[in-house]
């Protein structure tokens, strides 16, 4: 069963990087659009305007939906069936962000960078997802296209998402944290296969969960963890 789900990854870890190479080449230049959207997200978190939070949530929804439907379902899962499970989770996360994105401003997480522990940590996460993640791939012998690329692959998107959730200044439903935390913990699998940048994913999940729960506890938030759909 495990061999079937992994699709030969245990015997040939390099096949994962070959799959990413095929995927990244097939969707080029979507990666550029993903980075441009990230720049806009950062701008709206720094220079807040009306509907900044709606925009950020809708961009996050696009990232997760794309990662689930195109990357996981479309390219990776047919070769490695374990990614069907991750694809379902990614699409679910995308739906949650989409649903949140159409709420009124007063009921949204408030994404805003501040020069405190949360703001600095969130900025480090975002820098890791956008810059450090691909650099680790490069310095461990992988070309840009052979590695998960931000915005179109789930691992760097997960780190980016956690960074944004950490900088929120208004309580949000904890259901938004479930999938990123699970994916972060599952990062041990690609790490063992040689995708060493995912060590940062694991650390980001554990530290991010701690910081978000700490902030929620200190704020005395008693809001429900699961929103009313």
N, C-alpha and C positions, 0 to 999 in steps of 0.2 A: 504493500500500500504506500509506504513512504517513498519507495523508488518510483512508483507511478506518479505521485504528486510532484516529486522533485524533477521528473522528466530527464533524468541523466545528469543533473547538476552535481550530484555527489561524485560521480565518476569523472566528469569533465566540467569543472567550474568555469573554464574559459568560454564555454558555450553561452553563459550569461552575458559576457561582454560582447560576444559576437552578435547576440540578439539585440543588444542595445545599439550596436553599430548599425545594424540593418534598420532598426526603428528610427534612429536619429537622422539617418540619411534620407529615409522615406518621407519624413515630415518637415525637413528643412524648407523654408526658414522660420518655422513656427517658434523655434527657440528664441529668435530675436524679439518677436512679439511678446513672448513671456517675460523677457528681461525688461522690455519697455514698460509693460504693465506693472512690474515690480517697482520700477522707478516712480511711477505715478502713485502707487500705494504708499511708498515712503514719503513722497511729497505731501500727500493728503494727511498722513499721520504727523507730519511736522508743521505744515501750514494748513490748519483745519479750516474747512469751509462747510457750508450747508451740504448735507448728504455725503460728507466724507466717509462716514461709517458704512452707509449703504453701498458706496462704490467699492470700498475695501472688501466687504463681505461678498459682493458679487464677483470680484476678481478671484477671491479664494474659492468660490464655488466653481468658477471656470477651471482653475488649476486642478481641483480634485476630480471634477467630472472628466476632464481630458485624461488625467492620469488613470482613472478607472476604466473608462470606455475605450479610449484609443490605445494607450500604452499597455495596460494590463489585459483587458479583454481582447483587444485587436492584435497585439503582437506577442506578448509574453506568455499568456495563459495557454494558447494552442500548443506551445512547446513545453511549457512547465505548468501543469494544471494547478499547482498550489496558488498560482497568481489569480485564479478565479475567485478564491476567497478574499484576497486582498482587493480585487476589483470591486466586489460587492461592497466592501467597507468603504472604499474610496468614493463610490457613487453615492452611498448613503451620507457620507460627510459632505459631499458637494450639495446634496439636497438640503441638508441642514443649513448650510451657509446661504443657499439660495432663498430658503424660507425666511431666515433671519433678515436677509437683505431688503425685504419689502416691508419690514416693520417701521413704525414711526421712530423718530430720533430718540425719544425719551425711553424707548424700550430696547435700544441697541447697546452693544458694548461700545465704549468710547475709546477708540484707538488714538493714543497721543503719547509721543515720546517726551519723557522728562528726564532730567539728569539725576535720577535716583537709582537704587539698586535694580529695580525692575526695568527701567528704561535702558540702562547700560547693558543688562543681560539680554534683553530683547534685541538690541542693536547688534550684539555679538552673534546671536543666533542668525539674524538676517544676513550679516556679513559672511557667516560660515556657509549658509545655503547658497548665496550668490557667487562667492569668490573662493573661499577656502575649500569647499567641497570639490569643485573641479580641479583645483590645484593639487589636492591630495591624490586624485586620480592620475594627474600628469606625473607627479613625482614618484608614483608607484608603477610607472610604465604603461599608462593607458592614454590613448589619444582622447580628445574632447568628445568625439562621437561614440567612443567605446564605453562611456560612463553614463550613469544617469544624469541628465541635464536638468537644471532648475526649470520649473514651470511645466515641464512635460513628463516628468517622472516623479513617482510618489515620495521617494526618500528626501530629496532636498525640499520639496513642497511641504512635507511634514515639519521639517525643521523651521522653515519660514513661517508656517502657521503657528507653531508654538511660540516663536518670537513675538508675533503680533498679539497672541492671546496674553502673553506675559505683560505687555505694556498697556493693556486695557485699564481704564480708570473708572469703569462702571461694572458691577457684577454681571456675569453672563451665565446662561444655563450650562451646568457642567457636562451635559450630554455632548457639547461641542468638543470636549476634551477626550472622550472615550476612544475614538478611532485613532487620533494622533498618538495617544499613549500606547495603545496596542501595537501600532505600527512601529513605534520607537523600540518597544521591547522585542519585537520580531526582527529588529535590525541585527540581532546576533547571527541570524542565518546568513545574510549576504556578507557579513563581516568574516565569518568562517570560510566563505567561498572566495575571499580575497578583495572584497569591496570595503577597504579599510576606512573609507570616509564615514561609513555607517557607525563607527565607534562613537563619533560625534552625535549621531542620531540617538543612540541609546542614552548617552549622557544628557542630551537635550530633553529627552522624554522624562527621565527621572528627576532632574533638577527643575524642569519646567512644572511638573506636577506639584512638587514641593512648594515652589514659589507661588503658584496660583492658589493652592489651598491655604498657604500662609496668609496671603493677602485677603482671601475670602474670610478667614477666621478673624483677622485683625479688624476687618471692616464691620464685623458683626452681622454680615449678610445672612438673612434667614430666608431668602428667596428659594423657590423649589428648584431642584436640580434638573428636572425634566420639564420642558415647556409644554404648554397646552397647544397641541397642533389643531 
